Amino acid sequence: MSGDSERRDKDCLLRCRDVEVDPLRMEAFIEAMTPPGPLYLRSLEREALEASVPVIRPQTQDLLRFFLRMKKPASILEIGTAVGFSALFMKNYAPEGCRIVTIEKDPVRAAQARAHFREAQELLEQGEEIELLEGDALDILPGLGGDASFDLVFMDAAKGQYIHYLPEVCRLLRAGGLLITDNILQEGEILSSRYIVTRRNRTIHSRMRTYLRTLMEDPALETLLLSAGDGAAVSVKI
């Protein structure tokens, strides 16, 4: 009987290995297990999504929250503010007194972000403001602070520009600091051949692949690529 039981257990294990997990069900399960954030952040997230403004996805939020709690950065640089959700999210989970600088090129979204920052500051009665720099990150980054100015950099801007931002980002990142890059999978397009990708997206596709290879091959960085959300790269400056 024991031999039959062992065979049944082995057959069961083999069958279990062949079961495919639906990624959408997995995402829903993980999201359901995650405690909800503050009401003002959930309200802003809902407002942005209703206006078709992209904000960081729940799994990316989990990733950021984990590293913010673990790293406890004293300073954060964000490239790509949009309406300010991710900057406010990071401020909520970063240590008290953490300096946050965020860059936004679009003047309309920059104005919306400033309004959201003021609303959050009044609501939470926080003294320190998030510093928003309006303009092209390619112009702003070279004049931003001295070397090794930030403990964490969150990259979530124009995907085709990531590779151009990288030298200045590495200059500004402290040794042991984290670079978290969002949306590296480009809704799955990065997995396809460039000839399958629509012509207007081929430059972004090519530059993203170049960016990822650069992260993985740079001896000054240790990088892990993750499939969470729309994909993220977590790099540590050595």
C-alpha positions in Angstrom: 0.0 0.0 0.0 2.8 2.4 0.8 4.2 1.9 -2.7 0.9 2.7 -4.3 0.6 5.8 -2.1 4.1 7.0 -3.0 3.3 6.5 -6.7 0.0 8.5 -6.3 1.9 11.3 -4.6 4.5 11.4 -7.3 1.9 11.5 -10.1 0.1 14.3 -8.3 3.3 16.3 -8.1 4.0 15.8 -11.8 0.5 17.0 -12.6 0.8 20.0 -10.4 4.0 21.0 -12.2 2.2 21.1 -15.5 -0.6 23.4 -14.2 -0.4 26.9 -15.7 -1.2 29.8 -13.4 -3.3 32.5 -15.0 -1.2 35.7 -14.6 -4.4 37.9 -14.2 -5.7 35.7 -11.4 -2.3 35.8 -9.8 -2.2 39.6 -10.0 -5.8 39.8 -8.5 -4.8 37.4 -5.7 -1.7 39.4 -4.8 -3.6 42.7 -4.9 -6.4 41.2 -2.7 -3.8 40.2 -0.2 -2.2 43.7 0.0 -3.5 46.1 2.6 -5.0 49.2 1.1 -3.0 52.4 1.2 -4.2 55.7 2.7 -7.6 57.0 1.5 -6.2 60.2 -0.2 -3.8 58.0 -2.3 -6.6 55.7 -3.3 -8.8 58.6 -4.2 -6.0 60.2 -6.3 -5.3 56.9 -8.1 -9.0 56.5 -8.9 -9.2 60.1 -10.2 -6.2 59.6 -12.4 -7.4 56.3 -13.9 -10.8 57.8 -14.6 -9.1 60.6 -16.5 -7.0 57.9 -18.4 -3.8 59.1 -16.8 -1.4 56.2 -16.2 -0.2 55.7 -12.6 2.0 53.0 -11.2 0.3 49.6 -11.1 -0.5 47.8 -7.8 2.4 45.3 -8.2 4.8 48.2 -8.8 3.4 50.0 -5.8 4.1 46.8 -3.7 7.7 46.8 -5.1 8.3 50.4 -4.3 6.8 50.1 -0.8 9.0 47.1 0.0 12.2 48.9 -1.1 11.2 52.1 0.6 10.7 50.3 3.9 13.9 48.3 3.5 16.2 51.0 2.2 14.8 53.9 4.2 16.2 56.5 1.7 17.0 60.0 2.9 16.7 61.3 -0.6 14.7 60.3 -3.7 14.8 61.4 -7.3 11.8 60.7 -9.6 11.9 61.1 -13.4 8.3 61.4 -14.6 5.9 63.0 -12.1 2.6 62.8 -14.2 -0.1 64.0 -11.8 2.0 63.3 -8.7 0.6 60.0 -7.5 3.9 58.1 -7.4 5.7 60.9 -5.7 3.0 61.1 -3.0 3.0 57.3 -2.7 6.8 57.3 -2.1 6.5 60.2 0.4 3.9 58.2 2.4 6.2 55.2 2.8 9.6 56.9 2.9 11.1 58.0 6.3 10.1 61.3 7.8 12.2 64.1 6.4 13.1 62.3 3.2 13.9 64.7 0.4 11.9 64.0 -2.8 12.7 65.7 -6.1 10.6 64.9 -9.1 10.8 66.0 -12.8 7.9 66.5 -15.2 8.1 67.8 -18.8 4.4 68.3 -19.5 3.3 71.7 -18.0 -0.4 70.6 -17.7 0.5 67.5 -15.6 3.1 69.5 -13.7 0.4 71.9 -12.6 -1.9 69.1 -11.6 0.9 67.5 -9.6 1.6 70.8 -7.8 -2.1 71.0 -6.9 -2.2 67.4 -5.6 1.0 68.1 -3.5 -0.6 71.1 -1.9 -3.8 69.2 -1.2 -1.9 66.4 0.4 0.3 68.8 2.5 -2.8 70.5 3.8 -4.6 67.3 4.5 -1.7 65.7 6.3 -0.3 68.9 7.8 3.2 68.0 6.6 5.9 70.7 6.6 8.1 69.5 3.9 7.1 69.9 0.2 8.0 67.6 -2.7 10.2 69.6 -5.0 8.9 69.6 -8.6 11.2 70.6 -11.4 9.4 71.4 -14.6 11.1 70.7 -17.9 13.0 68.1 -19.9 15.0 65.7 -17.7 17.8 65.7 -20.3 18.2 69.5 -19.5 17.6 69.3 -15.8 19.6 66.3 -14.7 23.1 67.7 -15.6 22.6 70.7 -13.3 21.0 68.7 -10.5 23.1 68.6 -7.3 26.5 67.2 -6.9 27.6 63.6 -7.5 26.0 60.9 -5.3 23.0 63.0 -4.3 20.3 60.4 -4.0 19.7 57.1 -2.3 16.9 56.0 -4.7 16.0 57.0 -8.2 12.6 56.0 -9.7 12.5 56.1 -13.5 9.0 56.4 -15.0 9.1 58.8 -17.9 9.5 58.6 -21.7 10.7 55.0 -22.3 12.8 55.9 -25.3 14.8 58.4 -23.2 15.8 55.9 -20.4 19.1 55.1 -22.1 19.9 58.9 -22.4 19.0 59.6 -18.7 21.2 56.7 -17.4 24.6 58.4 -17.3 23.4 61.3 -15.2 21.2 59.0 -13.1 24.3 56.9 -12.2 26.2 60.0 -11.4 23.5 61.2 -9.0 23.0 57.8 -7.4 25.0 57.1 -4.2 27.0 53.8 -3.8 24.5 51.2 -2.5 21.6 53.3 -3.9 18.7 51.9 -5.9 17.6 52.6 -9.4 14.1 51.3 -10.0 12.9 51.5 -13.6 9.2 51.0 -14.4 7.4 49.7 -17.6 10.4 47.8 -19.1 8.1 45.3 -20.8 6.1 47.9 -22.7 2.9 46.0 -22.4 4.7 42.9 -23.6 6.0 44.4 -26.8 9.7 44.2 -25.6 9.3 40.4 -25.9 8.6 40.6 -29.6 10.9 41.0 -32.6 11.3 44.7 -33.6 9.8 43.7 -37.0 6.5 42.7 -35.4 6.3 45.9 -33.4 4.5 48.8 -35.1 6.8 51.1 -37.0 6.1 54.1 -34.8 7.2 52.0 -31.7 10.4 50.5 -33.1 12.7 53.2 -31.8 11.3 52.9 -28.3 11.6 49.1 -28.6 15.2 49.2 -29.7 16.2 51.8 -27.1 14.5 49.8 -24.3 16.4 46.7 -25.2 19.6 48.7 -25.4 18.8 50.2 -22.0 18.2 46.8 -20.4 21.4 45.3 -21.9 23.3 48.3 -20.5 21.9 47.8 -17.0 22.7 44.1 -17.0 26.3 44.6 -18.4 27.3 47.7 -16.5 30.0 46.6 -13.9 29.0 49.5 -11.7 25.4 48.1 -11.3 23.8 44.9 -10.2 20.4 44.5 -11.8 17.4 42.2 -11.4 14.7 42.2 -14.0 11.2 41.5 -12.7 7.9 40.9 -14.4 5.7 42.7 -11.8 3.2 45.1 -13.2 4.5 46.1 -16.7 7.9 44.9 -15.7 10.6 46.6 -13.6 14.3 46.7 -13.3 15.9 47.0 -9.8 19.5 48.1 -10.0 22.0 48.6 -7.1 25.0 50.9 -7.6 28.0 49.0 -6.5 
